[in-house]
Amino acid sequence: MFTKARIAIPEPHSSREYTGKRLRDYVGAIEAVGGEAVTLSLELTPSELAQKLKSCDAVLLPGSPADVDPEKYDEPRDPHTAPPDVARDNADELLLQDAYNMRKPVFGICYGIQSLNVWRTGKLIQHVENAEKHEVLHEARAHKVKVEPGTLLEKLARQAEPSETQMWVNSSHHQALANVGDGLRLSASSAQDGIIEAVEGTDPEQWVLGVQWHPERTYKEDKFSRLLFEEFIAEARRWHEQFAAKRNDFEAVR
């Protein structure tokens, strides 16, 4: 009998030290709202990854100290751009392909939103300090984001703060989205300098959300952060219920 939504999470980075420090935050957030985290090693082969994904209801793409290879969006490399993590890139592409093929929910966080956007043919700002109109330090301090009307994110923001149109978020990134990729739309931007802070999918048949900040670090004390995970898990359960009705053998691979 189905009890918990199973969420596929690739290891954040090929560095065991970094993954050991950060992975627990994502797993903790998923488990805190009733989900089951399925951690996927970056050492798995594509066929092994694909097999494990058969039992998962949704995909969470976490942050990473790596940067997406600018060759993927046809840009020369900026000197500030960190080396790519090829294993993480390959895992993200496989997870995204599976999720979009199966209409599974997708939640991208920090590097995850950037990976999602590039996969959807979008581009990145390789170093935020180089961007025009930059006025906010997007690496170390919290700032407000302006949430777009009529979006999924606005619905969640209203639940958290009914009288607010702007939400406080943390900030820990040196790259950001330069434009919005295909099948995505702007959900939120920095209130001070317009840097893209969130996007969501345009297909009503699939729940897709990406945020530039780190709600997994603040879900215990911040209602807005927790609501992001609660909605994600609710959508994963909904996907499972709809999919399981069509596939009697789904539970057999769990």
QUIWOMO-V777439 format. One line per field, one symbol per residue. ss: DSSP state (@ for helix, = for strand, . for the rest). burial: 1 if it has 24 or more other ideal C-beta (glycine too) atoms within 12 Angstrom, else 0. Layout:
# QUIWOMO-V777439
ss: ???
burial: ???
This chain:
# QUIWOMO-V777439
ss: .....=====.....@@@@@@@@@@@@@@@@@...=====.....@@@@@@@@....====........@@@@............@@@@@@@@@@@@@@@@@..=====.@@@@@@@@@....==..@@@............=====....@@@@@@@@@.....====......==......=======.....======......====...@@@.....@@@@@@@@@@@@@@@@@@@@@@.....@@@@.
burial: 00001111111111000110011011101111101111110101000010011111111111111111110110000000110110111111111101110111111111111111111101111111001000010110011111110011110110010000011111111111110110111111110011111111100001111111111111100101111111111111111100100000000000
